[in-house]
Amino acid sequence: MKPLMTTFQLIPCLVSLTAVFSVSAEAADLVTATKGRPPGPEMKIKQSKVPQFDLIQKKMINGKIDLVRVNKIPRLNIGEEDQVKRGDIAPISLPPEKTLREINVTERPSPKELFIDQYLIKKITPTKEAKTLPVTPPPAPAETPTITEFAPLNLAEPQLQQTKVENPSPAEMKLLQALIFLEDKKDYNMALALFAELLDDAAVKTEATYQLALTSRALGLYSEYKFRMNQVLHDPRPEWQKRAATSLAINAAEGDKELVALLDPKLEDLKIEFNPTEHKADQYQINRAKYYLDKGDLTKAFAAADEILMDSQLYTEALFLKSLIIYRGGQIQEAIGLQQAVLKEVSEKNPKSEFHAIVALTLARLHFQAAQYKEAFDTYLKVDKKSPEWLQAMMEQAWTQILSQDYEGAAGNMFSLHTDFFKKSFTPESYVVRTVAYLNLCQFGDGAKVLFDFKRKYAPVLKQMTEYQTKAKQNINYFDTIKLWANNPDLKVVDGLPREFIYALTRHPSFVLEQKMINSIEDEVSNMNKIQINLIKIERQSLVAQNDARAQLIALRKKYGKPEGAAATEYSDKVKVQERRLLAAKIQHYIAKKARNSIKALRAEGLDRLEKEKNHFRDLAGLALKKRFQQMMTRLTESLDQSEVLQYEIYSGAGEHLRYQMAGGEINEKERPELKVEDGKALNWDFKGEIWEDELGHYRSSLKNVCAPEDNK
């Protein structure tokens, strides 16, 4: 067996390997010969692109997440790496050989030998009895020799050599001054102005840009921060690239998915990884998960969400995203388990939040997909009634009742949406659900009346939508319509569209996300304008301080006159204090005035860039509205088409039912399962002009099933 290589043996090997790889990198580039295959969704991929399978995994046990050791490792799809081949070989430039310098070794004589025999300890013969020591007189005092005076020393003249001391340049002094305002004084307005003056100085441009970005973030100017840090990210020096990439990831804003496309390749090239226990880049990982989920890359999306640990504030959102990713991968039961854990945690922390409504609606839809209608019905009821998702949840809840043959419950709940309380809501699908419920109860007259009301209310709306779509060719047209309605909320019709339709159009999450980005830019414009105002306030305060210091000096001269002795000293001390105040106020006024003038160009450039970004997000918001408009128009068209089919079914069924009753047929007495709350809380519908908010979702129609037994479903 070969001995293990020691530490000292390893160092030359590393050096030689480094040299080999360095020469190989210079000699030829590697090119991809065959594209590899990505691993399966069960594998986690680190940023280093290494697949990983956890032997300890989180499982849902009795509604709780627990850690379970994997006893049997399944067959893993770890993918295949790219096969590479050597590219064209470039000429190798080897360094010239170095000549070893000879070292002169001076021979020194060896020390003399020492013989130890003479130093050996000799044996001492012990005395047999004590001996009296002779008394000796004390010695005479020693004579101290006279010390002569020291002769003066001849010191050699010191050979002084002057060294040139480089004084800081004006740019470096200004940079230091700006850093004091930023880090010590926390005066971000002054710091921003001073850093802005240094952006054109090549010697300190990169550091000034980096510090300007950090100052912008402190002032709430996220767009300015990202723009300046992106400039540092493209600096040729790797150390500055790493600082910029790390800062961007740590300070990523919520929902900024555009940053992922820009930053992820840089983080991979620079081999930057974040420690999940520090939670510094958790928001960036959430943005990554959403970005790759939109792209359909479930492996990277799950790996990003899995970076969020349980003690993070964003863990609940990460768990929600993992549930969606797992569902997209076809594992619906696992997705339901994770979503139940999310709903439980959000219900304990903030049951009235919009996120709680989204989680409840998502879980209910997962139950519906798995044909778990009772669980879906109960979960739909957990959507808060003040949430914009509640009306949609009510209609989907009614479909669960239809599929569970609880037609009375579906009809009662949809009837509550057709009262005057909801006359300004846009719910065309509710008429279809209610008609289907009446059709299955063989209440054909009520079903026909519902279809008549549906066509009377929504057929003109479809015509208005068609006319509007013909005129609105660009994305911004849709956004301008919403903006006009927002500025005039009392208008019943805006650009030919009814108010209830516009309100429903604006509640979709795709538009809300883009509108949040527009609102953040508006806030940033306001913060940018505040900087100029704050600098003006500093100028005025410094002028007030100057006047006060001058007044104090005049008062001192009047009080003391021509003092002498102690009074003169006291007078001098007080005068110095006021003179220092006056000088400090003058300096502050000078810096603030200069800063206000120097920041004008930065402010103008920033406002111009913000306006372009706002137009970009306006176009995205308009695109989201346009897509949502088309979806709603398609669904309304389909619902109106379905109403024609339902009307035919009603007339056909009514004729057969009438003939059956004329022949003496009996109605169906078979009981069917009912999706409702506990006994004593379900209510039959007896509308008398008012409804109770806490009873919504629990109403039941008093109409009974009068179908023939063989017609019952």
Residue pairs with C-beta under 8 A, 6 or more apart in sequence:
5 13
23 92
23 94
26 90
26 92
26 93
27 89
27 90
27 92
28 86
28 87
28 88
28 89
28 90
29 87
29 88
30 84
30 85
30 86
30 87
31 84
31 85
31 86
31 87
32 82
32 83
32 84
33 82
33 83
33 84
33 85
34 82
34 83
35 82
36 79
36 80
36 81
36 82
36 83
37 79
37 80
38 79
38 299
39 45
39 51
39 76
39 77
39 78
39 79
39 299
40 76
40 77
40 78
40 79
40 299
41 298
41 299
41 302
41 325
41 329
42 53
42 74
42 76
42 77
43 51
43 52
43 53
43 76
43 77
43 78
43 79
43 299
44 51
44 52
44 53
44 54
44 302
44 303
44 306
45 51
45 52
45 299
45 300
45 303
46 52
46 273
46 303
47 267
47 268
47 273
48 271
48 273
51 76
51 78
51 79
53 73
53 76
54 70
55 69
55 70
55 73
56 67
56 68
56 69
56 70
57 67
57 68
57 70
58 65
58 66
58 67
58 68
59 65
59 66
59 67
59 68
60 334
60 337
60 338
60 340
60 341
61 68
63 340
63 341
63 344
64 341
65 341
168 176
169 203
171 198
171 201
171 203
171 204
172 203
172 204
174 194
174 197
174 198
175 194
175 195
175 198
175 204
175 207
175 208
175 211
177 194
178 190
178 191
178 194
178 195
178 198
178 208
178 211
179 191
179 211
181 187
181 188
181 190
181 191
181 194
182 188
182 191
182 195
182 211
182 214
182 215
182 218
188 215
188 218
188 219
189 219
189 531
189 534
189 535
189 538
189 595
190 535
190 538
190 591
190 592
190 595
191 211
191 215
192 212
192 215
192 216
192 219
192 531
192 599
192 602
193 531
193 535
193 594
193 595
193 596
193 598
193 599
193 602
194 591
194 595
194 598
195 208
195 209
195 211
195 212
195 215
196 212
196 598
196 599
196 601
196 602
197 598
198 204
198 205
198 208
199 205
199 208
199 209
199 212
199 602
201 208
206 232
206 235
206 237
206 240
209 228
209 231
209 232
210 228
210 229
210 232
210 240
210 243
210 244
212 228
213 224
213 225
213 226
213 228
213 229
213 232
213 244
213 247
214 225
214 247
216 222
216 224
216 225
216 228
217 225
217 251
219 527
219 531
220 523
220 524
220 527
221 524
221 527
221 528
221 606
222 253
222 520
222 524
223 521
223 524
223 606
223 609
223 610
223 613
224 524
224 528
224 606
224 609
225 251
226 248
226 256
226 259
227 609
229 244
229 247
229 248
230 244
230 248
230 262
232 240
232 241
232 243
232 244
233 241
233 244
233 245
233 248
233 263
233 266
234 241
235 241
235 244
238 270
241 266
241 270
242 270
242 272
245 263
245 266
245 267
245 270
245 272
246 272
248 259
248 263
249 263
249 267
249 272
249 274
249 280
249 281
249 284
250 274
250 280
250 281
250 284
252 259
252 281
252 283
252 284
252 287
253 259
253 283
253 520
254 283
254 286
254 287
255 287
255 290
255 513
255 516
255 517
256 287
257 287
257 290
257 291
257 294
259 284
259 287
260 284
260 287
260 288
260 291
260 292
261 291
263 284
264 288
267 273
274 280
274 281
274 307
276 282
276 307
276 308
276 309
277 309
279 309
279 311
279 312
279 313
279 314
282 307
282 308
282 312
282 313
282 314
282 318
283 314
285 304
285 305
285 307
285 308
285 318
286 304
286 305
286 308
286 314
286 317
286 318
286 321
288 300
288 301
288 304
289 301
289 302
289 304
289 305
289 318
289 321
289 325
290 301
290 321
291 301
292 298
292 300
292 301
292 304
293 301
293 321
293 324
293 325
293 328
298 325
298 328
298 329
301 321
301 325
302 322
302 325
302 326
305 318
305 319
305 321
305 322
305 325
306 318
306 322
308 314
308 315
308 317
308 318
309 315
312 318
316 342
316 345
316 346
316 349
317 355
319 338
319 341
319 342
320 338
320 339
320 342
320 359
320 362
322 338
323 335
323 336
323 338
323 339
323 342
323 362
324 335
324 362
326 334
326 335
326 338
327 335
327 366
332 366
332 369
332 370
333 370
335 366
336 363
336 366
336 367
336 370
339 359
339 362
339 363
339 366
340 363
342 359
342 363
343 356
343 359
343 360
343 363
343 379
343 382
346 353
346 355
346 356
346 359
347 356
347 382
350 356
351 384
352 384
352 386
354 387
356 382
356 384
357 383
357 384
357 387
357 389
357 390
357 393
358 389
358 509
360 379
360 380
360 382
360 383
360 393
361 380
361 383
361 389
361 392
361 393
361 396
363 379
364 376
364 379
364 380
364 382
364 383
364 393
364 396
364 397
365 376
365 396
367 373
367 375
367 376
367 379
368 376
368 396
368 399
368 400
373 400
373 401
373 403
373 404
373 675
374 404
374 675
376 396
376 397
376 400
377 397
377 400
377 401
377 404
377 675
380 393
380 394
380 396
380 397
380 400
380 697
381 397
381 677
381 697
383 389
383 390
383 393
384 390
385 693
385 696
388 507
389 507
391 417
391 422
391 425
391 427
394 413
394 414
394 417
394 430
394 696
394 697
395 414
395 417
395 427
395 429
395 430
395 433
397 413
397 697
398 409
398 410
398 413
398 414
398 430
398 433
398 434
398 437
399 410
399 433
400 675
401 407
401 409
401 410
401 413
401 437
401 675
402 410
402 433
402 436
402 437
402 440
404 673
404 675
405 440
405 672
405 673
405 713
406 672
406 673
406 674
406 675
406 676
407 437
407 438
407 440
407 441
407 672
407 701
407 705
408 437
408 441
408 674
408 700
408 701
408 702
408 703
408 704
408 705
409 674
409 675
409 676
409 699
409 700
409 701
410 433
410 434
410 436
410 437
411 434
411 437
411 438
411 441
411 700
411 701
411 703
412 684
412 685
412 699
412 700
412 701
413 696
413 697
413 698
413 699
414 430
414 431
414 433
414 434
414 437
415 434
415 685
415 687
415 699
415 701
416 422
416 685
416 691
416 696
416 699
417 425
417 427
417 430
418 430
418 431
418 434
418 450
418 453
419 687
419 691
421 691
424 499
424 500
424 503
425 500
425 504
426 500
426 501
426 503
426 504
426 632
428 454
428 458
428 635
428 636
428 639
428 640
429 635
429 639
431 450
431 451
431 453
431 454
431 458
431 639
431 643
432 454
432 639
432 642
432 643
432 646
434 447
434 450
435 447
435 450
435 451
435 454
435 643
435 646
435 650
436 646
437 701
438 444
438 446
438 447
438 450
438 703
439 447
439 646
439 649
439 650
439 653
440 705
440 707
440 713
441 701
441 703
441 704
441 705
441 706
441 707
442 653
442 657
442 705
442 706
442 707
442 708
442 711
443 703
443 706
444 650
444 651
444 653
444 654
444 657
445 654
446 703
447 646
447 650
448 647
448 650
448 651
448 654
451 643
451 646
451 647
451 650
454 639
454 640
454 643
455 640
455 643
458 636
458 639
458 640
459 640
461 498
461 501
461 636
462 633
462 636
462 637
462 640
464 496
464 497
464 498
465 497
465 501
465 629
465 632
465 633
465 636
466 633
467 496
468 481
468 495
468 496
468 497
469 629
469 630
469 633
471 477
472 478
472 481
472 626
474 622
475 619
475 620
475 622
475 623
475 625
475 626
476 618
476 619
476 622
477 622
478 622
478 625
478 626
478 629
479 618
479 619
479 621
479 622
479 625
481 494
481 495
481 497
481 502
482 502
482 505
482 506
482 511
482 625
484 491
484 494
484 495
485 491
485 494
485 499
485 502
488 494
491 499
492 498
492 499
493 499
494 502
501 632
504 632
505 511
505 625
505 628
505 629
505 632
506 512
506 625
508 624
508 628
510 624
510 627
510 628
511 621
511 624
511 625
511 628
513 624
514 617
514 620
514 621
514 624
515 621
517 617
517 620
518 614
518 617
518 618
518 621
521 610
521 613
521 614
521 617
522 614
524 610
525 607
525 610
528 603
528 606
528 607
528 610
529 603
531 599
531 603
532 596
532 599
532 603
535 592
535 595
535 596
535 599
536 596
538 588
538 592
539 589
539 592
539 593
539 596
542 585
542 586
542 588
542 589
542 592
543 585
543 589
545 581
545 584
545 585
545 588
546 582
546 585
546 586
546 589
548 581
549 578
549 579
549 581
549 582
549 585
550 582
552 578
552 581
553 575
553 578
553 579
553 582
556 571
556 574
556 575
556 578
560 567
560 570
560 571
563 570
563 571
657 706
657 707
657 708
660 708
665 708
666 708
666 709
667 704
667 705
667 706
667 707
667 708
668 705
668 706
668 707
668 708
668 709
668 711
668 712
669 709
670 709
670 712
672 705
672 712
674 682
674 700
676 682
676 698
676 700
677 698
681 698
682 698
682 700
683 695
683 698
683 699
683 700
684 699
684 700
684 701
684 702
685 699
685 700
685 701
685 702
686 702
705 712
